[in-house]
Amino acid sequence: MVSRSLHAFTAIALGLGLSACTPSASSPLRAPERAAPGDEWFHRAEQSYAVGDFADADEAVKQAVAAGGHGEALANLRAKLALLRLDWADAIAATEGLTGADSRGYRARALWYAGRVEDASVEIDGLLRDAKVRDSWAKDVAPLARGGAGRKPYAIDSTWATVGLELPSSGSAFVVPVELDGKQVLAVVATSTSEVVLDAATHKEPEWVNLRFGGRFEVRDVPALVKDLSTYSRLFDAPIEMLIGTRALRELHCTLDRRGGQLVLRREEATAPPQSTVLPARYLRGGGLLVPVGFEHGNPGTRFNELVDSMLFLAMTIDGDRWKSVGVDPATLGTDPALKKPTGIVPLITIGSFEFPRIPAVEGFGAFDVKSAVDFRLDGVFGANLLQLFRVTFAGQGERLWLETDVQPYTVRASEDESAAPAPAVVTPPAPGPKP
């Protein structure tokens, strides 16, 4: 985007200069260069993607392709958008035959999440042989891909169509008892990461594992990465040996219900719950969950992209330059005593068809700078204290979420000074899981 803007500025400046000069006979005027087919649509797609308007970017990419647009930049943008909406086939088709590092990276992710393990291994190894490539995802997944020949990820081996697990009391977190290769362990749902993650204290290398939920719902050939999870164990004062990422939630058609103290897993898609609202879901390169959140009553076009982090024990965070956009005067901000960050009360948020007034928010993005890891506008984080208000069902292989709630408007007691926003009670969030 920057380089294209500079090119456009240079072209305008040169054009103005020529208009002030009279050409000599030896310097005839040249006809202006014609734009390549689909260029205008491609530029619109770039601009829409940069501000997080993915639906418009998708449509503009389709128009660019239909107009005859081509080239690696267009293909890569198409692939990035496809990964966001979990359209593995489109991401693969967009980058077919392209050998650039970005193209191979998108194609490798699409092949991996599509369950084409051996094909993904070829692409990942190609990436890692390139000395110019630094791709931590490819490095982490490579051992699994190389050892995954013949495996079908997330193969459900159960005669039970559905199993419901009772969750232990753990505040707004989703702590889940699960059997890992025959051993009973505690896991935590982590919606900001993609894969299952095992604790490095007990597992030294990424590996394929088998999981069993409720003693009878078995899932074979689950790819699992390895990270240090000791921070989570200290946080919950219990041995946390596994994180459950968004891929498992999608593959197992899960329902998260913190208020009801339950996690539901299914062999098949769930039917639409009564009195639910549907929310389109996007995923950072197929990993961390993104949802649209509205901040103006009666204006459905005002939607910000929020990363859903079930391990951030706040209601939500807001990017520092977005306070006015969500209806908060920066002059009224307070300071959170634990995080030492600005806090405010968002007057009203809309999530699907549900509205909640006076939501506490903290400035920033939580424990790590996720904003610097993405190439589009990210407006904040939707935390566990807000997520717990809903019963969330992953539908359409994760492309959409069904939300139910029995919560009356979520209110926050105002301070004595109405002009000062009270600082919400928080638990300092732990270090993040692996980046998507």
C-alpha positions in Angstrom: 0.0 0.0 0.0 2.7 2.5 0.9 4.8 1.9 -2.2 1.7 2.1 -4.4 0.7 5.4 -2.8 4.2 6.8 -3.4 4.0 5.8 -7.0 0.7 7.5 -7.4 2.0 10.7 -5.7 5.0 10.7 -8.0 2.9 10.2 -11.1 0.6 13.2 -10.0 3.6 15.4 -9.3 5.2 14.7 -12.7 1.9 15.3 -14.5 1.6 18.7 -12.8 5.1 19.6 -13.8 4.5 18.7 -17.5 1.3 20.7 -17.6 3.4 23.9 -16.8 5.8 23.3 -19.7 5.6 23.5 -23.4 7.1 20.4 -25.1 9.8 20.9 -27.7 9.5 19.3 -31.1 12.1 16.7 -30.1 10.0 15.7 -27.1 6.6 14.8 -28.3 3.8 14.1 -25.8 3.3 10.5 -25.0 -0.1 8.9 -24.6 -0.8 8.1 -20.9 -0.2 4.5 -19.9 -3.3 2.5 -19.6 -4.1 0.8 -16.3 -3.7 -3.0 -16.3 -7.0 -4.9 -16.3 -8.6 -4.9 -12.9 -6.2 -2.4 -11.3 -8.9 -0.1 -9.9 -10.6 -3.1 -8.3 -7.3 -4.4 -7.0 -6.5 -1.0 -5.4 -10.0 -0.9 -3.8 -9.5 -4.4 -2.5 -6.1 -3.3 -0.9 -7.7 -0.3 0.7 -10.7 -2.3 2.1 -8.4 -5.0 3.4 -6.2 -2.5 5.1 -9.1 -1.0 7.1 -10.6 -4.4 7.9 -13.5 -4.3 5.5 -13.1 -7.9 4.4 -16.5 -8.3 2.7 -15.8 -5.4 0.4 -12.2 -6.6 -0.2 -13.5 -10.0 -1.2 -16.0 -8.5 -3.6 -13.3 -6.2 -5.1 -10.9 -9.1 -5.6 -13.6 -11.0 -7.4 -14.2 -8.0 -9.7 -10.5 -7.6 -10.3 -10.2 -11.3 -11.4 -13.3 -11.0 -13.5 -11.8 -7.9 -15.2 -8.7 -9.9 -16.2 -6.5 -8.9 -13.3 -3.6 -11.1 -12.5 -0.2 -11.1 -10.9 1.2 -12.3 -7.6 0.1 -9.3 -5.6 -3.6 -9.9 -6.5 -3.2 -13.7 -6.0 -1.7 -13.2 -2.5 -4.4 -10.8 -1.4 -7.0 -13.2 -2.6 -5.3 -16.0 -0.6 -5.1 -13.9 2.5 -8.8 -13.2 2.3 -9.5 -16.8 1.7 -7.6 -17.9 4.8 -9.5 -15.4 6.9 -12.8 -17.0 5.9 -11.4 -20.6 6.0 -11.8 -21.1 2.2 -8.8 -23.4 1.8 -9.7 -24.4 -1.8 -9.7 -20.7 -2.9 -6.4 -20.0 -1.2 -4.8 -23.0 -2.9 -6.3 -22.1 -6.3 -5.2 -18.4 -6.0 -1.5 -19.3 -5.4 -1.2 -22.4 -7.6 2.1 -22.3 -9.5 3.4 -19.3 -7.7 6.8 -19.8 -6.0 7.2 -16.5 -4.0 7.6 -17.0 -0.2 4.3 -15.2 0.6 2.4 -17.4 -1.9 4.0 -20.6 -0.6 3.2 -19.6 2.9 -0.5 -19.0 2.2 -0.7 -22.2 0.2 1.1 -24.2 2.9 -1.4 -23.0 5.6 -4.4 -23.7 3.4 -3.1 -27.3 2.6 -2.4 -27.9 6.3 -5.8 -26.8 7.6 -7.5 -28.6 4.8 -6.0 -31.8 6.1 -3.7 -32.4 3.1 -0.8 -33.1 5.3 1.7 -34.6 2.8 1.1 -31.7 0.3 1.5 -29.2 3.1 4.8 -30.9 4.1 6.2 -30.3 0.6 5.3 -26.6 0.7 6.6 -26.1 4.2 9.9 -27.7 3.5 10.2 -25.5 0.4 9.7 -22.4 2.6 12.2 -23.5 5.2 14.9 -24.1 2.5 14.7 -20.4 1.5 17.3 -18.5 3.6 15.3 -15.3 3.3 12.2 -16.7 4.9 11.5 -16.4 8.6 8.2 -18.2 9.3 7.8 -19.4 12.9 4.5 -21.2 12.0 6.2 -23.2 9.3 9.1 -24.1 11.6 6.7 -25.3 14.4 4.5 -27.3 12.1 7.2 -28.9 9.9 7.9 -31.9 12.2 4.2 -32.7 12.3 3.8 -32.4 8.5 6.8 -34.6 7.9 5.6 -37.3 10.2 1.9 -37.0 9.2 1.8 -39.2 6.1 -1.5 -41.2 6.0 -3.0 -39.3 8.9 -6.4 -37.7 8.8 -6.4 -34.8 11.3 -9.2 -34.8 13.9 -10.6 -38.2 13.0 -13.6 -38.7 15.4 -13.8 -42.3 16.6 -17.0 -42.3 18.7 -20.4 -43.8 18.6 -21.7 -40.9 20.5 -23.0 -38.0 18.4 -22.6 -35.5 21.2 -20.9 -35.2 24.5 -21.3 -32.5 27.1 -18.5 -31.9 29.6 -19.0 -30.2 32.9 -16.4 -27.5 33.4 -14.8 -26.8 36.8 -15.3 -23.4 38.3 -12.5 -21.1 36.9 -13.9 -17.6 36.7 -14.4 -16.6 33.1 -11.8 -19.1 31.7 -12.7 -22.3 30.0 -10.8 -25.0 31.9 -11.5 -28.4 30.4 -10.7 -31.9 31.7 -9.5 -34.1 28.9 -7.7 -37.4 28.4 -4.4 -37.0 26.5 -3.0 -40.2 25.2 -4.5 -42.1 28.1 -3.5 -39.5 30.8 -6.1 -37.3 32.5 -5.0 -33.6 32.2 -6.4 -30.1 32.4 -6.6 -28.0 29.3 -7.7 -24.4 28.7 -9.6 -23.0 25.6 -7.4 -20.4 23.8 -9.3 -18.7 21.0 -6.4 -16.5 20.0 -4.3 -19.4 18.8 -4.9 -22.1 16.2 -3.6 -25.5 17.2 -3.6 -27.7 20.3 -0.6 -26.8 22.4 1.2 -29.1 24.9 3.3 -28.1 27.8 7.0 -28.2 27.2 7.6 -29.6 30.7 6.1 -32.9 29.7 6.4 -32.9 25.9 9.7 -32.0 24.1 8.6 -32.0 20.5 5.5 -31.4 18.4 3.6 -34.6 18.1 0.3 -36.3 16.9 -1.9 -37.1 19.9 -5.2 -38.8 20.7 -7.7 -37.0 22.9 -10.8 -38.4 24.7 -13.5 -36.2 26.2 -16.0 -37.4 28.8 -14.5 -40.9 28.7 -16.2 -41.7 25.4 -15.7 -39.1 22.7 -12.3 -39.9 21.1 -10.5 -37.8 18.6 -7.5 -39.4 16.9 -4.5 -37.8 15.0 -4.6 -34.3 16.6 -1.6 -32.2 15.7 -0.1 -30.6 18.8 2.6 -28.0 19.1 4.8 -27.5 22.2 5.2 -24.3 24.3 6.0 -23.4 27.9 2.6 -23.3 29.7 3.9 -22.8 33.2 2.4 -19.3 33.3 -1.1 -20.7 33.0 -0.4 -23.3 35.7 0.6 -20.5 38.1 -2.4 -18.4 37.1 -4.9 -21.2 37.8 -2.9 -22.8 40.6 -3.3 -26.1 38.8 -1.2 -28.1 36.3 -2.3 -26.9 32.9 -0.9 -29.3 30.3 -2.7 -28.3 27.1 -4.3 -25.4 25.2 -7.3 -26.0 22.9 -7.1 -23.7 19.9 -9.7 -22.6 17.4 -9.0 -25.5 15.0 -10.2 -28.0 17.5 -13.3 -25.9 18.3 -14.1 -25.8 14.6 -13.4 -29.4 13.8 -15.4 -30.7 16.8 -18.4 -28.4 16.2 -18.0 -27.1 19.8 -20.3 -25.0 22.0 -18.7 -22.9 24.7 -21.0 -22.2 27.7 -19.2 -20.7 30.6 -22.3 -19.5 32.5 -23.8 -23.0 32.1 -20.4 -24.6 33.0 -20.3 -26.8 29.9 -18.4 -27.6 26.8 -20.3 -29.5 24.1 -18.5 -31.5 21.3 -20.2 -33.1 18.3 -19.6 -35.4 15.4 -21.8 -33.3 13.1 -22.9 -29.7 12.7 -25.3 -28.5 15.3 -28.7 -27.1 14.3 -29.3 -23.4 14.7 -30.3 -22.8 18.4 -33.6 -20.9 19.0 -33.3 -17.2 19.9 -29.7 -17.1 18.7 -27.9 -14.5 16.6 -25.4 -15.3 14.0 -22.0 -13.7 13.8 -19.6 -14.0 10.9 -16.2 -15.2 12.0 -12.8 -14.6 10.5 -9.5 -16.1 11.5 -5.9 -14.7 11.5 -4.3 -16.8 8.8 -6.7 -19.6 9.8 -5.9 -19.3 13.5 -6.9 -16.6 16.0 -10.6 -15.8 16.0 -11.9 -12.4 14.8 -15.5 -11.1 15.2 -17.2 -7.8 14.2 -18.4 -5.6 17.1 -20.7 -2.6 16.6 -20.4 0.6 18.7 -23.3 2.7 17.4 -26.9 1.9 18.1 -29.0 1.7 15.0 -26.0 2.0 12.6 -25.2 -1.6 11.5 -22.5 -0.4 9.2 -20.2 0.6 12.1 -18.3 -2.5 12.8 -14.8 -2.9 14.3 -12.7 -6.1 14.1 -11.9 -7.5 17.6 -9.6 -10.5 18.3 -11.4 -12.9 20.6 -9.0 -13.9 23.4 -10.5 -16.4 25.9 -7.4 -16.0 28.0 -7.6 -12.2 28.4 -9.5 -11.7 31.6 -11.0 -8.3 30.8 -14.3 -7.4 29.0 -12.5 -5.8 26.1 -9.6 -3.6 25.0 -9.7 -0.7 22.5 -6.9 0.6 20.3 -5.7 4.0 21.7 -6.8 6.0 18.7 -10.3 4.5 18.6 -11.8 5.9 21.8 -13.8 8.7 20.1 -15.0 6.3 17.5 -16.6 4.1 20.2 -18.3 7.1 21.9 -15.7 7.8 24.6 -14.2 11.2 25.3 -10.5 10.6 25.9 -10.6 13.4 28.5 -12.8 11.2 30.7 -10.5 8.2 30.8 -9.4 6.8 34.1 -6.4 4.6 34.8 -6.4 0.9 35.6 -4.4 0.4 38.9 -3.1 -3.1 38.0 -2.3 -2.6 34.3 -1.5 1.1 34.6 -3.3 1.7 31.4 -6.1 4.1 30.4 -9.7 2.8 31.0 -13.1 3.9 29.8 -16.7 2.9 29.6 -18.0 2.2 26.1 -21.6 3.5 26.1 -23.1 0.7 23.9 -21.8 -2.3 22.0 -23.7 -4.5 19.5 -22.7 -8.1 19.0 -24.9 -9.7 16.3 -28.4 -8.6 17.3 -27.6 -8.3 21.0 -26.8 -4.9 22.6 -25.0 -4.2 25.9 -24.6 -0.8 27.5 -21.7 0.5 29.5 -18.9 -2.0 28.8 -15.6 -1.4 30.6 -12.6 -1.3 28.3 -8.8 -1.0 28.7 -6.6 0.7 26.1 -4.2 -1.6 24.2 -4.2 -5.2 23.1 -3.6 -7.2 26.2 -0.4 -9.0 27.0 1.2 -8.9 23.6 1.2 -6.5 20.7 -1.0 -8.4 18.3 -1.6 -5.2 16.3 2.0 -5.4 14.9 1.5 -9.0 13.8 -1.3 -8.2 11.3 -1.4 -6.1 8.2 -4.9 -4.7 8.6 -6.6 -2.5 11.1 -7.4 -4.3 14.3 -9.4 -2.3 16.8 -9.0 -4.3 20.0 -9.6 -7.5 21.9 -12.9 -9.2 22.9 -11.9 -10.7 26.3 -13.1 -13.6 28.4 -15.2 -11.4 30.7 -17.4 -10.5 27.8 -17.2 -14.0 26.1 -18.6 -15.6 29.2 -21.9 -13.8 28.7 -22.7 -16.0 25.7 -23.3 -19.6 24.7 -21.1 -19.8 21.6 -21.6 -22.5 18.9 -19.1 -22.9 16.1 -21.1 -23.6 12.9 -20.4 -23.9 9.2 -16.9 -25.4 10.0 -16.3 -22.3 12.0 -17.3 -19.7 9.3 -20.0 -18.4 11.6 -20.9 -18.4 15.3 -24.3 -18.8 16.9 -24.6 -16.7 20.0 -27.2 -17.1 22.7 -27.5 -15.2 26.0 -29.8 -15.0 28.9 -28.0 -12.0 30.4 -29.9 -8.8 31.0 -28.0 -5.7 29.8 -24.5 -5.9 31.1 -24.1 -2.9 33.4 -21.2 -1.4 35.3 -21.8 0.5 38.5 -20.8 4.1 37.9 -18.4 5.9 40.1 -19.5 8.8 42.3 -18.0 11.1 39.7 -19.9 10.3 36.5 -17.3 12.0 34.4 -14.6 9.6 35.5 -14.6 6.1 34.2 -14.3 3.4 36.9 -11.4 1.0 36.4 -12.7 -2.5 35.9 -11.4 -5.3 38.1 -8.9 -7.3 36.1 -6.7 -10.3 36.3 -3.4 -9.7 34.7 -3.4 -11.8 31.6 -0.8 -14.5 31.1 1.8 -14.5 28.3 0.2 -15.4 25.0 0.1 -18.7 23.2 1.8 -19.1 19.9 1.0 -16.6 17.2 -1.4 -17.6 14.5 
